[in-house]
Amino acid sequence: MFDARLRPYIDPPLTRAGRAIAALGLTANGITLIGFGFGISAVAFIAVGSTLIGALFILLNRLADGLDGAVSRASKPTESGGFLDIVLDFFFYGLLPVGFALADPERNGAAAAFLIASFYANGSAFLAFSTFAEKLGLSTQHQGLKSLYYMAGIAEGFETIVMFLLFCLFPGRFAELAILFGIVCFVSAGARCVNGFIVIRAHEAQLQDKVAIRAGQ
């Protein structure tokens, strides 16, 4: 919800850092993999109860996620790099609640499962729309220059980071926070489904009208 509003403040320093890193010869894919390693480390520390260290690795993971795109733009963006970035992001999002479930299965297990299900719903709506947007030739740079169509939602990157950090700062409240955020994600998924259907349906109608006009000429 806030990602696009934060772009003007986040992108300039990331762009400068990306150019400096690219000049050193580091690749965007390499940073993506390092960032995923940070994410796995966060899950591992959370699973053994070291949530504050887990929070640090979450921040490192998200920093790497911003830097890999900046490095890619400073060198040569690739579709394979964009694919790796989004896939590992979803891996990390799905794994982090597992860390809390492992730390306290009895108390956190059901809430973690609910949150993961909401991520699945939200991510499915996001990726499905991106697929059809590409097929229909739709594009946007509302969220910055991306490898795929980024459909705005209620629960986006900023909100997810904030909630992940809250989980770590208040691990005893994980279940309540996870259920609350899961509800938000399900609402976001529903809104994306409705909005995506309307946009795709409208674009299909425009294409049909163009075909009809050409047929009548």
C-alpha positions in Angstrom: 0.0 0.0 0.0 2.9 2.4 0.8 5.5 1.0 -1.6 4.9 3.4 -4.4 4.9 6.4 -2.0 8.2 5.4 -0.6 9.9 4.9 -4.0 11.0 8.6 -4.4 12.9 8.3 -1.1 14.3 4.8 -1.4 15.3 4.7 -5.1 17.9 7.5 -5.3 20.2 6.1 -2.6 19.7 2.5 -3.9 20.5 3.7 -7.4 23.8 5.2 -6.2 24.7 2.1 -4.2 23.8 -0.1 -7.2 26.1 1.8 -9.5 29.0 1.5 -7.0 28.4 -2.2 -6.5 28.1 -2.8 -10.2 31.4 -1.0 -10.7 33.1 -3.5 -8.3 32.0 -6.3 -10.6 29.4 -7.9 -8.3 26.3 -9.2 -10.1 22.6 -8.7 -9.3 22.1 -12.5 -9.2 24.9 -12.9 -6.7 23.3 -10.3 -4.4 19.9 -12.0 -4.8 21.5 -15.3 -3.6 23.3 -13.6 -0.8 20.0 -12.0 0.3 18.3 -15.3 0.2 21.0 -16.7 2.5 20.3 -13.8 4.9 16.6 -14.8 4.7 17.3 -18.5 5.5 19.5 -17.3 8.4 16.6 -15.2 9.8 14.4 -18.3 9.7 17.0 -20.4 11.4 17.6 -17.9 14.2 13.9 -17.4 14.8 13.4 -21.2 15.0 15.8 -21.4 17.9 14.3 -18.4 19.7 16.9 -15.7 18.7 14.3 -13.4 17.2 16.3 -10.1 17.5 19.1 -11.6 15.5 16.4 -12.9 13.1 15.2 -9.3 12.7 18.7 -8.2 11.8 18.9 -10.8 9.0 15.4 -9.9 7.8 16.6 -6.3 7.3 19.7 -7.6 5.5 17.5 -9.7 3.3 15.4 -6.7 2.4 18.4 -4.5 1.8 19.8 -7.1 -0.6 16.4 -7.3 -2.3 16.6 -3.6 -3.0 20.2 -3.6 -4.0 19.9 -6.5 -6.5 17.4 -4.5 -8.6 19.6 -1.4 -8.4 22.7 -3.3 -9.5 20.7 -4.9 -12.4 19.6 -1.5 -13.6 23.1 -0.2 -13.4 24.4 -3.0 -15.5 22.1 -5.0 -17.7 18.7 -6.2 -16.5 17.8 -9.8 -17.4 14.6 -11.7 -17.4 16.3 -14.6 -15.6 17.5 -12.3 -12.9 14.0 -11.0 -12.4 12.7 -14.5 -12.2 15.2 -15.5 -9.6 14.5 -12.4 -7.5 10.7 -12.9 -7.3 10.9 -16.6 -6.7 13.3 -16.4 -3.9 11.3 -13.5 -2.4 8.3 -15.8 -2.2 10.4 -18.6 -0.8 11.5 -16.3 2.0 8.0 -15.0 2.7 6.6 -18.5 3.0 9.5 -19.8 5.1 9.6 -17.1 7.7 6.3 -18.1 9.5 7.7 -21.6 9.6 10.5 -20.3 11.8 7.9 -19.2 14.4 6.0 -22.4 14.1 9.2 -24.4 14.8 10.0 -22.2 17.8 6.6 -22.9 19.4 4.5 -25.4 17.4 1.7 -25.6 19.9 1.1 -21.9 20.1 2.2 -20.7 16.7 1.5 -23.6 14.4 -2.1 -22.8 13.4 -1.4 -19.0 13.1 1.6 -19.7 10.9 -0.4 -22.0 8.6 -3.1 -19.3 8.3 -0.6 -16.7 7.4 1.1 -18.9 4.8 -2.3 -19.6 3.3 -2.9 -15.9 3.0 0.5 -15.4 1.4 -0.4 -18.1 -1.1 -3.7 -16.4 -2.0 -2.1 -12.9 -2.2 0.9 -14.2 -4.2 -1.3 -16.2 -6.6 -3.5 -13.2 -7.4 -0.4 -11.1 -7.9 1.5 -13.5 -10.2 -1.6 -14.6 -12.1 -2.4 -11.0 -13.0 1.2 -10.4 -14.0 1.1 -13.4 -16.3 -2.1 -12.2 -18.1 -0.9 -8.6 -18.1 2.2 -9.6 -20.0 0.0 -11.6 -22.4 -2.3 -8.7 -23.0 0.6 -6.2 -23.4 -0.2 -4.2 -20.2 2.6 -2.5 -18.4 3.2 -0.1 -15.5 6.1 1.6 -13.7 4.0 2.7 -10.7 6.2 0.5 -8.5 9.4 1.4 -10.4 11.1 -0.5 -13.2 10.3 -4.2 -12.7 10.7 -7.4 -14.6 6.9 -8.1 -14.4 3.7 -6.2 -13.9 3.5 -5.2 -10.2 -0.2 -4.9 -9.2 -0.7 -2.7 -6.2 -2.3 -4.2 -3.1 -3.2 -3.5 0.5 -0.4 -5.8 1.7 2.8 -5.1 -0.2 6.5 -5.2 0.6 6.6 -2.4 3.2 3.7 -3.8 5.2 5.2 -7.3 5.1 8.6 -6.0 6.4 7.0 -4.1 9.2 5.0 -7.2 10.3 8.0 -9.5 10.1 9.9 -7.1 12.4 6.9 -6.9 14.8 6.9 -10.7 14.9 10.5 -10.6 16.0 10.1 -7.8 18.5 7.1 -9.4 20.1 7.5 -13.1 19.5 5.0 -13.9 22.3 2.3 -12.1 20.3 3.1 -13.9 17.0 -0.1 -15.8 16.8 -2.3 -12.7 17.2 -0.2 -10.6 14.9 0.0 -13.4 12.3 -3.8 -13.9 12.2 -4.3 -10.1 11.9 -1.9 -9.8 9.0 -3.3 -12.9 7.4 -6.7 -11.3 7.4 -5.2 -8.2 5.7 -3.5 -10.4 3.1 -6.7 -12.3 2.3 -8.5 -8.9 1.9 -5.6 -7.8 -0.3 -5.9 -11.0 -2.4 -9.6 -10.5 -2.8 -9.2 -6.9 -3.9 -6.5 -8.0 -6.4 -8.8 -10.7 -7.8 -11.6 -8.3 -8.3 -9.5 -5.5 -9.7 -7.5 -7.9 -11.9 -10.7 -9.4 -13.4 -12.1 -6.0 -14.1 -8.9 -4.7 -15.8 -8.5 -7.9 -17.9 -12.2 -8.0 -18.8 -12.1 -4.3 -19.9 -9.0 -4.9 -22.0 -10.6 -7.9 -23.6 -13.6 -5.8 -24.5 -11.4 -3.1 -26.1 -9.6 -5.8 -28.2 -13.0 -7.2 -29.3 -14.2 -3.7 -30.2 -11.1 -3.2 -32.3 -11.6 -6.5 -34.1 -15.2 -5.6 -34.8 -14.2 -2.2 -36.2 -11.6 -3.8 -38.5 -14.1 -6.4 -39.6 -16.6 -3.7 -40.5 -14.1 -1.7 -42.6 
